[in-house]
Every structure is written in C-alpha cells, then in structure tokens.
Amino acid sequence: MKKVIIINGSPRKNFNTAKVLKEAQKGAEAAGAEVEYFNLVDLNFKGCMSYYACK
C-alpha cells in the first residue's frame, strides 16, 4: 500500500493552500493510497532554546 503524508504549512487551515491539498488528498485516496494530513499550525513544538540543551 502507498502512503502519502500531506503537510499544510499555511497558518490558515481552510483557505487556498488547504483546498488544493485536500483535492490532492482525494486524488491520492482514489488511487488507493493511505493519507495522513497535518496542519503545522496545530502542532505544539519547540526547538532548541540555547546551548543545545535539548540534544
């Protein structure tokens, strides 16, 4: 089975970028792919703050 990951990097979850990505998702699913869709704006994450303490 094919797997597809779609990442929406736009801060607006339901505007033009999302509409295009949702259509791509429909096409991938129609072709038999398993699709995961992520909105980066929904993820809560932090990188290193300083001195590489997170590594």
Beta strands, then each sheet from edge to edge (+ up, - down):
strand 1: 3-8
strand 2: 34-39
sheet 1: 1+ 2+
end
